[in-house]
């Protein structure tokens, strides 16, 4: 995809979060010329997609979800860690509590990645691309708008996961997907809050205020399996993009460890595992 096609795909994706559209309409809008071909290579690496409600196919279906989720979390870690590095080097106008919030988001994405890896999710990609290239990490407006694109997709994907797990008769996994969706939505709102505090406006001239501008999360994906083609079309999954995923050592790295010690709810809790007297934040 050329840069113009990537920019157009990203604009279409962003618009989808502001309007009620069918899944088919969303896919048509995001998959511009050449995008379907770009996504095909990635999708070919997925485990065979199966109906999770069909006996004997749940393991494959769940592995597909875990694989997509793990890869999405690796993309998120790559995005946030590059932003943090540039902010600390003075190349991105972000500091103080705002930077602390972004560091916390990066740690939480890394914890999610570890969960999905432990659950059996494979890695579809270890190197990522960003439609606006290095400008993503040197211009705060571009950084926040990219964050809004990614977190919007993650929100929608985990909402879809809740439905798929519930349909498969796995309320425990549905609860975990809901817990993660809640945190991804917090990331989206904190990004909007940073933008509002910095008096940024979106490319279409609209305001980021209020930060919490959704009464309900948007159902823009019918299935988790729809997400890779959308993200690929928007320009984030080019294997030659040059931004390698590097896990965050949030325990020992001094950039992250101080914030890490303030993060609670370190593991998912479900109704099956929560016993009377348990502290759900531990």
ABEGO torsion letter per residue (X at the ends): XBAAAAAAAAAAAAAAAABBBBAAAAAAAABBBGAAAAAAAAAAABBBBBBAABBGAAAAAAAAAAAAAAAAAAAAAAAAAAAAAAAAAGABBBBEAAAAAAAAAAAAAAAAAAAAAAAGBBBABABBBBAAEAAAAABAAAAAAAAAAAAAAAAAAAAAAAAAAAAAGBAAAAAAAAAAAAAAAAAAAAAAAAAAAAGBBBAAGBBAOBABABABBBBABABAAAAAAAAAAAGAABAAAGBBBBBBBAAABAAAAAAAAABBGABBBBAAABBBGBBAAX
